[in-house]
């Protein structure tokens, strides 16, 4: 679905796409975006898989790993917590 939407936008002549909202959608569309040389900016894509690649994709957020590392560092230094558990 993401790739089809991007194809339609590119056919309409856009020069940039804002999206996609999930990392999986961005990954699916990345080859088309690079092939067509269309700028893509995502406000929410955060997968590490897209870090350090010379492509036409730009992110607004840091990667998940960067965010969790920063949160862990902050929690350790402000609260002294060394272990955290999450339950579902």
C-alpha positions in Angstrom: 0.0 0.0 0.0 2.8 2.5 0.9 4.7 1.7 -2.3 1.5 2.2 -4.4 0.7 5.5 -2.8 4.3 6.7 -3.4 4.1 5.6 -7.1 0.9 7.6 -7.5 2.5 10.7 -5.8 5.6 10.4 -8.0 3.5 10.0 -11.1 1.7 13.2 -10.1 5.0 15.0 -10.1 5.8 15.5 -6.4 9.4 16.3 -5.5 9.1 15.2 -1.9 7.0 13.0 0.3 6.3 13.4 4.0 5.9 10.0 5.4 5.7 7.2 6.1 4.4 6.8 9.6 6.0 3.4 10.3 9.5 2.1 9.8 8.1 -1.0 7.9 6.3 1.3 5.4 9.4 3.4 4.9 11.6 0.3 4.4 9.1 -1.1 1.8 9.2 2.2 -0.2 12.8 3.0 0.1 14.1 1.4 -3.1 11.4 3.2 -5.1 12.2 6.5 -3.4 15.9 6.1 -4.2 15.3 4.9 -7.7 13.1 7.9 -8.5 15.3 10.3 -6.5 12.4 11.7 -4.5 13.1 13.2 -1.1 11.2 11.4 1.7 11.0 12.9 5.2 9.4 10.9 8.0 8.2 12.4 11.2 8.1 9.0 13.0 10.2 6.4 11.3 12.9 5.4 13.8 14.3 2.0 12.9 18.1 1.5 13.1 18.0 -0.2 9.7 17.8 3.2 8.0 20.8 4.8 9.8 23.9 5.7 8.0 22.6 5.1 4.5 23.3 7.5 1.6 19.8 7.8 0.3 16.9 10.2 -0.2 15.3 9.4 3.2 15.6 11.9 6.1 14.2 11.4 9.5 13.0 13.8 12.1 13.4 11.5 15.1 16.5 9.8 16.3 16.7 6.0 16.0 15.0 3.8 18.6 18.4 2.8 19.9 19.5 6.4 20.4 16.3 7.3 22.2 16.5 4.2 24.5 20.2 4.8 25.2 19.5 8.4 26.1 16.5 7.4 28.3 18.6 4.8 30.1 21.5 7.3 30.7 19.1 10.0 32.0 17.3 7.5 34.3 20.6 6.2 35.7 22.0 9.7 36.3 18.9 11.3 37.7 17.4 8.4 39.6 20.3 6.1 40.1 18.3 3.2 38.6 20.4 0.3 37.3 17.7 -2.1 36.3 14.2 -1.7 34.8 11.6 -4.3 34.1 8.6 -4.0 31.8 5.6 -6.2 32.1 2.9 -6.7 29.5 
